[in-house]
Amino acid sequence: MNWKENIISDEAGMKALLAGTKTIAVLGIKTEAQSGQAAFYVANYLKNAGFDVIPVPVYYPDVKEILGRHVYRKLADIPGEIDMVNVFRRSEDVAPHLDDILAKKPKSVWMQLGIRDDAVAEKLAQAGIKVVQNRCLMVDHRNLAR
């Protein structure tokens, strides 16, 4: 299979990806104290939409729970399978997470609106992981769920 087929940018591809997604690890999630920021309210939306959301904050070392769920510090530490990693990191801060993402081997990685790293996307795609870049998961879920 050509790895480029794992780079998803069309509606049909995103819809199929979401249809197979139940568990979403949110890398870079914010806490309830930052509820006005997308890195919190998108995760909250996903939880309310029925997804199993697992918080993986980058900051907030003292926080033990977000959205009523235990916090993990690394994706690889999360028990069980992960369908998707939803990334809330600046584009330049995505690459340092590559090894952790590859170690967990999710089915997909969704980089939020404004986040793009083509080199990371290519490495993920070559590893058989589907990748969406520079799209808001909440907006696309709302539009595609109709």
Secondary structure, 3 states (H helix, E strand, C coil): CCHHHHECCCHHHHHHHHHCCCEEEEECCCCHHHCCCHHHHHHHHHHHCCCEEEEECCCCCCCCEECCEECCCCHHHCCCCCCEEEECCCHHHCHHHHHHHHHHCCCEEEECCCCCCHHHHHHHHHCCCEEECCCCHHHHHHHHCC
